Amino acid sequence: MSGDLISLRMLIASGSQPERDLWRQGSGLASVPIEIVEADSAAAARTQLMRGSIDIAVIDSGLPDAATITKTSRALTPSPFVVAAAPANNVPAGRVEDADGVIAKPASVEEARDQVERFIRVKVATRVLVVDDSGTMRSIVRKILSGSRYALEISEAEEGIAALAQMKTGNFDLVMLDYNMPGLNGIETLAEIKRENSRVAVVLMTSTLDDAIADRARAAGAAAFLKKPFFPKDIDAVLERFYGLHK
């Protein structure tokens, strides 16, 4: 990731004081300073949001009227990034309407710190490279990414060799990579990207995804697949997995 993040202001909305304490302790171990604002009810959380300057709002999914917190946040400019915290054994059911993601409630200070580090990643600009020989497809992917809730810096390449050249000069975190390209295909480009920098997440985009392609892509290190044609919700799902914020 690029850019320097100085600090974050985070709202913790939970009716449980021990839960709020756990978040506070975990935040104290984060890689950047975190200012914690607490709320023990939806009404108190809305009041804190209206005071402004909240970057991240973490809402206990079991808090009564939790959805009213997200509604309030959406009316603000800028709107904070809102995450629902659900019981670890039932995360999928913990989604709160209009929340940007849902995570498992931490069970330890270390888990709370790890979750806070995910929030930090959300607020630091992530460098994305879109690789496709179709200018139309690159424009579509760029438009969808630009409309997301995440801070993204987007670059483009029209084929594999150009992508690899950019990878050598740019500190990219995520690559959206077409499979069917002239010269190096997606699998070959993927293998070279991972050889140069294994930490980069690569999403393979293809209209011909079959078991053989999927197996080769996974073996080469693909993080996810997008089958053309795809839609904003499909890219949203990829980004949620990338940031560890599953809905």
C-alpha positions in Angstrom: 0.0 0.0 0.0 1.1 3.5 -0.6 0.7 6.8 1.3 1.2 7.6 4.9 -1.6 7.3 7.4 -1.1 9.5 10.5 -4.0 8.4 12.7 -7.6 7.1 12.7 -10.6 7.9 14.7 -12.7 4.8 15.4 -16.2 4.5 16.9 -17.0 1.3 18.8 -20.7 0.8 19.2 -21.5 -2.1 21.6 -23.6 -2.6 24.6 -20.8 -4.6 26.2 -18.1 -2.8 28.1 -15.7 -5.8 28.0 -16.1 -5.8 24.2 -15.4 -2.1 24.0 -12.4 -2.6 26.3 -11.0 -5.3 24.0 -11.2 -3.1 21.0 -9.5 -0.3 22.9 -6.7 -2.6 24.0 -6.2 -4.0 20.5 -6.2 -0.5 19.0 -3.4 0.5 21.3 -1.2 -2.1 19.6 -2.0 -1.0 16.1 0.6 0.3 13.6 -0.8 3.8 13.6 -2.4 5.8 16.5 -6.1 5.0 16.9 -8.4 7.3 18.8 -11.3 5.4 20.2 -14.8 6.8 20.7 -17.3 4.6 22.5 -21.0 4.3 22.4 -23.2 1.8 24.4 -26.3 2.2 22.3 -27.5 3.1 18.8 -28.6 6.5 20.0 -25.2 7.3 21.5 -23.5 6.1 18.4 -25.6 8.4 16.2 -24.7 11.3 18.4 -21.0 10.5 18.1 -21.3 10.2 14.3 -23.1 13.6 14.0 -20.2 15.2 15.9 -18.0 14.3 12.9 -14.5 13.1 12.2 -15.2 9.4 12.5 -13.1 7.3 10.1 -14.3 3.8 11.0 -17.4 2.7 12.8 -17.5 -0.8 14.3 -21.0 -1.8 15.2 -22.0 -4.8 17.3 -24.4 -6.7 15.0 -26.6 -7.6 18.0 -27.0 -4.0 19.2 -30.7 -2.9 19.0 -31.4 -0.5 16.2 -27.9 -1.1 14.7 -29.2 -0.4 11.2 -30.0 3.2 12.3 -26.3 3.8 12.9 -25.4 2.9 9.3 -28.3 5.1 8.0 -26.9 8.0 9.9 -23.4 7.4 8.6 -24.6 7.4 5.0 -26.0 10.8 5.4 -22.6 12.2 6.4 -19.9 13.7 4.1 -17.4 12.2 4.3 -19.2 9.0 5.3 -17.2 6.7 7.7 -16.4 3.1 6.7 -18.9 1.0 8.6 -18.2 -2.6 9.7 -20.5 -4.9 11.6 -18.9 -7.2 14.2 -20.7 -10.5 14.6 -20.2 -13.7 16.7 -17.4 -15.7 15.2 -19.6 -18.8 14.8 -22.2 -17.0 12.8 -20.5 -14.2 10.8 -22.6 -14.5 7.6 -25.8 -13.8 9.6 -24.3 -10.8 11.3 -24.6 -8.4 8.3 -26.1 -5.0 9.2 -28.0 -3.2 6.5 -25.8 -0.8 4.5 -22.6 -1.8 6.4 -19.5 -2.0 4.3 -18.5 -5.4 5.6 -18.9 -7.9 8.5 -16.1 -9.3 10.6 -15.9 -11.8 13.5 -15.9 -10.3 17.0 -12.4 -10.6 18.4 -11.9 -13.0 21.3 -8.5 -11.6 22.4 -6.5 -8.4 22.3 -4.3 -9.9 19.5 -7.4 -10.6 17.4 -8.7 -7.1 18.0 -5.4 -5.7 16.9 -5.5 -7.8 13.7 -9.0 -6.5 12.9 -7.9 -2.9 13.5 -5.0 -3.5 11.1 -7.6 -4.5 8.4 -9.3 -1.1 9.0 -6.0 0.7 8.5 -5.6 -1.1 5.2 -9.0 0.2 4.1 -8.0 3.8 4.8 -4.6 3.6 3.1 -4.7 3.9 -0.7 -4.3 0.5 -2.3 -2.6 0.5 -5.7 -4.5 -1.6 -8.3 -3.3 -2.5 -11.8 -6.0 -3.4 -14.4 -4.5 -5.5 -17.2 -6.7 -6.2 -20.3 -6.1 -5.9 -24.0 -9.6 -4.4 -24.3 -9.7 -0.7 -23.6 -13.4 -1.0 -23.1 -13.0 -3.7 -20.4 -10.3 -1.7 -18.7 -12.6 1.3 -18.6 -15.4 -0.8 -17.1 -13.2 -2.2 -14.4 -11.8 1.2 -13.6 -15.3 2.7 -13.3 -16.4 0.0 -10.9 -13.3 0.2 -8.8 -13.5 4.0 -8.7 -17.1 3.8 -7.4 -16.2 1.5 -4.5 -15.9 2.5 -0.9 -12.2 1.7 -0.7 -9.3 4.1 -1.3 -7.8 2.9 -4.6 -5.2 4.2 -6.9 -5.8 2.6 -10.3 -3.4 2.1 -13.2 -3.8 0.2 -16.5 -1.8 -2.0 -18.8 -3.0 -3.4 -22.1 -1.0 -6.7 -22.1 1.2 -8.9 -20.0 4.7 -7.5 -20.8 3.5 -3.9 -20.1 2.0 -5.1 -16.8 5.3 -6.7 -15.7 7.1 -3.5 -16.6 4.8 -1.5 -14.4 5.1 -4.0 -11.6 8.8 -3.4 -11.5 8.3 0.4 -11.0 5.1 0.5 -9.0 4.3 -0.8 -5.6 1.0 -2.5 -6.5 -1.1 -4.5 -4.0 -3.8 -5.9 -6.3 -3.9 -6.9 -10.0 -7.0 -7.4 -12.0 -5.7 -9.6 -14.8 -7.4 -10.8 -18.1 -6.7 -14.4 -19.1 -7.0 -14.2 -22.9 -4.4 -11.7 -24.1 -1.9 -11.6 -27.0 1.7 -12.4 -26.1 1.7 -13.6 -22.5 -1.6 -14.9 -21.4 -3.1 -14.4 -18.0 -1.6 -17.5 -16.4 1.9 -16.7 -17.7 1.6 -13.1 -16.5 0.3 -14.3 -13.2 3.2 -16.7 -12.7 5.7 -13.9 -13.4 4.0 -11.4 -11.1 4.0 -13.9 -8.2 7.6 -14.8 -8.9 8.6 -11.2 -8.7 6.4 -10.4 -5.7 4.5 -13.1 -4.0 2.5 -10.7 -1.7 0.6 -9.1 -4.6 -3.0 -10.4 -4.9 -4.0 -11.3 -8.4 -7.6 -11.7 -9.6 -8.0 -13.5 -13.0 -10.7 -12.2 -15.3 -11.9 -14.6 -18.0 -14.9 -15.5 -20.2 -13.7 -19.1 -20.6 -13.1 -20.2 -17.0 -13.1 -24.0 -16.8 -11.6 -26.5 -14.3 -8.3 -26.7 -16.2 -7.8 -22.9 -16.3 -8.9 -22.6 -12.6 -6.5 -25.3 -11.5 -3.6 -23.7 -13.4 -4.4 -20.3 -12.0 -4.7 -21.5 -8.4 -1.4 -23.4 -8.8 0.2 -20.1 -10.1 -1.2 -18.2 -7.1 -4.5 -16.6 -8.2 -6.4 -15.1 -5.3 -9.8 -15.1 -7.0 -11.6 -15.3 -10.3 -14.1 -13.1 -12.1 -16.1 -14.6 -15.0 -17.0 -12.2 -17.7 -19.5 -10.6 -17.9 -19.4 -9.5 -14.2 -21.1 -6.8 -12.3 -20.1 -4.3 -9.5 -21.3 -6.6 -6.8 -18.9 -9.3 -8.1 -15.9 -6.9 -7.8 -17.3 -5.7 -4.4 -17.1 -9.3 -3.2 -13.5 -9.6 -4.4 -12.5 -6.4 -2.6 -14.2 -7.6 0.6 -12.2 -10.8 0.5 -9.0 -8.8 -0.3 -9.5 -6.6 2.8 -10.8 -9.4 5.0 -14.3 -7.8 5.4 -16.7 -10.5 4.3 -20.4 -9.8 3.8 
